[in-house]
């Protein structure tokens, strides 16, 4: 009784495993792509290079001299 799978055989079992596996993978991809990167991007806008530079300076990643030089480079 339990061993008999009718006309479906192992194909149905493998198909179900593939279906649920693909569904789980799709959900993980959606979650990964919808997570914010922690930046100030809103409404699909990309951050401008000067904004990124200001953030790096504010976080202390670069010194004032480097900030001023890069700011001057970006403005020209």
C-alpha positions in Angstrom: 0.0 0.0 0.0 2.6 2.6 1.1 5.2 1.3 -1.4 2.9 1.7 -4.4 3.3 5.2 -6.0 0.9 4.6 -8.9 1.8 6.0 -12.3 3.9 8.8 -10.8 6.8 6.8 -9.5 9.9 8.6 -8.2 9.4 11.5 -10.7 6.7 13.1 -8.6 8.8 12.9 -5.4 11.9 14.4 -7.2 9.6 17.1 -8.8 8.3 18.1 -5.4 11.8 18.4 -3.9 12.9 20.5 -6.9 9.8 22.7 -6.6 10.3 23.4 -2.9 14.0 23.9 -3.3 13.6 26.4 -6.1 10.9 28.2 -4.2 13.2 28.5 -1.1 16.1 29.7 -3.3 13.8 32.3 -4.9 12.7 33.6 -1.5 16.4 33.8 -0.4 17.3 35.8 -3.5 14.4 38.2 -3.0 15.3 38.7 0.7 19.0 39.3 -0.2 18.1 41.8 -2.9 15.6 43.8 -0.9 17.8 44.3 2.1 19.2 47.8 2.3 22.9 48.3 2.0 22.8 50.7 5.0 23.3 53.7 2.8 21.2 56.8 2.3 19.7 55.6 -1.0 16.0 56.2 -1.3 13.4 56.1 -4.1 15.8 54.2 -6.4 18.3 57.1 -6.5 22.0 56.4 -6.5 24.2 58.1 -4.1 26.3 60.9 -5.6 30.1 60.6 -5.3 30.3 63.7 -3.2 27.8 62.3 -0.7 29.8 59.1 -0.4 32.9 61.2 0.2 31.2 63.2 2.9 30.0 60.0 4.6 33.5 58.6 4.6 34.9 61.8 6.1 32.1 61.8 8.7 32.9 58.2 9.7 36.6 59.1 10.0 37.8 56.8 7.2 39.7 59.7 5.6 41.5 62.7 6.9 40.6 66.3 6.1 43.4 66.8 3.6 42.3 63.8 1.6 38.7 64.9 1.8 39.5 68.3 0.5 41.6 66.9 -2.4 39.0 64.4 -3.4 36.2 67.0 -3.1 38.2 69.4 -5.3 38.8 66.5 -7.9 35.1 65.7 -7.9 34.0 69.3 -8.4 36.2 69.8 -11.5 
